Amino acid sequence: MDASETPTATPQRIADPTTASVTEHSSWREPEQFLKLVIVDYRSGLGHAEPMTGFHLAQVNIGRLVAPLTEPELAGFVDQLPVINALADRSPGFVWRMVDDAGADATGFRPDGHDDLLLINCSVWESVEALRNFTYHSDHLRVLTQRRAWFQRMTKAYQALWWVPAGHRPSVTEAMQRVAHIREHGPGPHAFTFRDPHPAPASAPAPHPGRALNHVLADVSRPTADGRGS
């Protein structure tokens, strides 16, 4: 796309380096000068072009299976997981989700080395509203209502939401620390829930230095009065 074009006219096309396919993303709407952060996650094969707007919403939930994933009683969960992950990937406001070395989902992670049945799910979204819409207003809700068939009832907090700098990708350790914070202190600005949400911080900190991703900065110029790029 030529820099003189209005960004909303044509979605940015980003080559996927792992599959040679192309991902389209059109989340910017203001014809203003900004740095567009193109993030390519080589493990999940997803490419995103994100305006640097400050903060995104991270979420984590953990669950203890009723049996190992290879057992017949988990077949329904295992069969539907790729479908629900694909639904998340194409949902409005989706940014990123945690995957293990296999690259499809996070079922290979064991956040508690002493509990082989404990699984973790972690993702990043543009807003609380985007995550809420996916969770409760999409086909994800149908699968969510079947949770008790596959996961044990947990007596302590097992979910957490928190704000992260745009471009940051939470680790398993960071996500588990947020769950632990809610267990110890209850919801607050550091970690909260859908029932007790907190707004994003007023200003954006410096980008997180430890992201295991490839970041490419592309400069999009502010249109001048005659509609041309600066």
C-alpha positions in Angstrom: 0.0 0.0 0.0 1.4 3.4 -0.9 2.0 5.6 2.1 -0.2 8.4 0.5 -3.3 6.2 0.6 -5.8 6.4 3.5 -5.1 3.4 5.7 -8.7 2.3 5.8 -8.9 2.0 2.1 -7.0 -1.3 1.7 -6.2 -3.8 4.5 -2.4 -4.3 5.1 -1.3 -7.6 3.7 1.3 -9.4 5.7 3.1 -12.5 4.4 3.1 -15.4 6.7 6.8 -16.6 6.7 5.9 -20.2 7.8 3.2 -20.9 5.2 3.8 -18.3 2.5 0.1 -17.4 2.9 -1.2 -13.8 3.5 -3.0 -12.5 6.5 -5.2 -9.4 6.3 -5.6 -7.0 9.2 -7.3 -3.6 9.2 -7.5 -2.3 12.7 -6.3 1.3 12.2 -8.9 3.9 11.4 -7.3 7.3 12.0 -5.4 8.9 9.1 -2.7 10.1 11.5 1.0 9.5 11.6 1.9 6.5 13.7 4.3 3.6 13.9 2.6 0.4 12.8 4.0 -2.6 14.7 4.0 -5.7 12.5 4.3 -8.7 14.7 5.0 -12.2 13.2 4.6 -15.1 15.6 6.6 -17.9 14.1 5.2 -20.6 16.4 1.5 -19.9 15.8 1.9 -18.8 12.2 -0.2 -15.7 12.7 0.7 -12.2 11.4 -0.8 -9.1 12.8 -0.5 -5.4 12.1 -1.2 -3.5 15.3 -1.3 0.3 15.9 0.7 1.1 19.0 -2.2 2.3 21.0 -0.7 1.6 24.5 -2.2 -1.5 26.1 -3.9 -4.7 25.3 -5.8 -7.1 27.6 -4.2 -10.4 28.6 -6.3 -13.3 30.0 -5.4 -16.6 31.5 -7.5 -19.4 32.8 -6.4 -22.7 34.2 -8.2 -26.0 34.6 -7.6 -29.5 36.0 -8.7 -32.2 33.7 -10.9 -35.1 34.9 -8.5 -37.5 33.1 -5.4 -37.4 30.8 -6.1 -35.9 27.3 -5.6 -39.3 25.8 -8.5 -40.8 27.6 -11.9 -41.3 25.9 -13.8 -39.0 28.3 -11.7 -36.1 26.9 -12.4 -36.9 23.3 -15.1 -34.2 23.0 -12.7 -31.5 24.3 -9.8 -32.6 22.1 -12.0 -32.7 19.0 -13.4 -29.2 19.5 -10.2 -27.5 20.6 -8.9 -26.8 17.0 -12.3 -25.4 16.0 -12.5 -23.0 19.0 -8.9 -21.9 18.6 -9.6 -21.1 14.9 -12.7 -19.2 16.0 -10.6 -17.1 18.4 -7.9 -16.5 15.8 -10.4 -14.8 13.4 -12.5 -13.0 16.1 -12.6 -9.2 16.1 -10.1 -7.9 18.6 -8.0 -11.0 18.8 -4.2 -10.4 19.0 -2.4 -13.5 20.1 -2.7 -16.8 22.0 -0.2 -19.0 23.8 1.0 -22.1 22.0 3.4 -24.8 22.9 6.3 -26.1 20.8 3.9 -28.1 18.6 2.4 -24.8 17.5 -1.3 -25.6 17.6 -2.4 -24.9 21.2 -1.1 -24.8 24.8 -2.0 -28.3 25.9 1.7 -29.2 26.0 2.3 -26.8 28.9 2.1 -27.9 32.5 2.1 -24.8 34.7 2.4 -26.9 37.8 5.2 -29.4 37.5 3.5 -31.5 40.2 0.1 -31.7 38.5 0.1 -33.3 35.1 -3.7 -32.7 34.7 -3.5 -28.9 35.1 -3.8 -27.0 31.7 -3.4 -23.3 30.9 -5.0 -21.1 28.3 -3.6 -17.6 27.8 -4.3 -15.0 25.1 -4.2 -11.3 24.4 -7.1 -9.1 23.1 -7.5 -5.5 22.1 -10.1 -4.8 24.8 -12.3 -6.3 27.5 -15.2 -6.0 25.1 -13.5 -8.0 22.4 -12.7 -10.8 24.8 -16.2 -10.7 26.4 -17.8 -11.0 22.9 -15.7 -14.0 22.0 -16.2 -15.7 25.4 -20.0 -15.2 25.8 -21.4 -14.2 22.4 -19.9 -16.7 20.0 -19.8 -20.5 19.6 -17.2 -20.6 22.3 -20.1 -20.3 24.8 -21.5 -23.7 23.7 -18.2 -25.4 24.5 -17.8 -23.4 27.7 -21.1 -24.8 29.0 -19.6 -28.3 28.7 -16.6 -27.5 30.9 -17.7 -29.6 33.8 -17.6 -32.8 31.6 -13.9 -32.3 31.0 -12.5 -30.3 34.0 -12.8 -30.7 37.7 -14.5 -28.0 39.7 -11.9 -25.6 41.2 -12.4 -24.1 44.6 -9.9 -21.2 44.1 -9.6 -18.5 41.5 -8.6 -19.9 38.1 -9.0 -16.9 35.9 -7.3 -13.5 35.6 -7.3 -10.5 33.3 -4.6 -7.8 33.3 -3.3 -5.0 31.0 -0.1 -5.5 29.1 1.9 -3.1 26.8 0.8 -3.6 23.2 3.2 -6.2 21.7 3.9 -7.9 25.0 3.4 -11.7 25.1 2.8 -13.1 28.6 4.8 -16.2 29.7 3.4 -19.1 31.6 5.1 -17.8 34.8 3.6 -14.4 34.4 0.1 -15.7 33.8 0.3 -18.0 36.8 1.5 -15.1 39.0 -1.7 -13.1 38.1 -3.9 -16.0 39.1 -1.9 -16.3 42.4 -2.4 -12.6 43.0 -6.2 -12.8 42.7 -6.1 -15.8 45.0 -4.1 -14.0 47.6 -5.4 -10.4 47.3 -8.6 -10.5 45.3 -9.3 -8.6 42.1 -7.6 -5.2 41.6 -5.7 -3.2 39.0 -2.9 -5.8 38.9 -5.2 -8.7 38.1 -9.0 -8.6 37.8 -12.0 -10.5 36.4 -14.9 -9.9 34.1 -17.1 -9.2 37.1 -14.7 -6.5 38.4 -12.9 -5.0 35.4 -10.3 -2.2 35.7 -9.5 0.3 33.0 -6.2 0.3 31.1 -3.4 2.5 32.6 -3.5 6.1 31.4 -0.1 6.0 29.6 1.9 3.3 27.9 5.2 2.2 29.3 8.2 1.4 27.1 7.8 -1.8 25.0 8.7 -5.0 26.8 12.3 -6.0 25.9 12.0 -9.7 26.2 9.4 -10.7 23.5 10.3 -13.9 21.6 8.9 -12.4 18.4 10.2 -10.7 15.3 9.1 -7.0 15.2 9.2 -4.9 12.1 8.4 -1.2 12.2 6.8 0.4 9.3 6.3 4.2 9.1 2.9 5.4 8.0 3.0 9.1 7.1 0.3 11.6 8.1 -1.6 12.8 5.0 -1.1 16.5 4.1 -3.9 18.9 3.2 -3.8 17.7 -0.4 -4.2 14.1 0.7 -0.5 13.1 0.0 1.8 11.6 2.4 4.3 13.7 4.2 
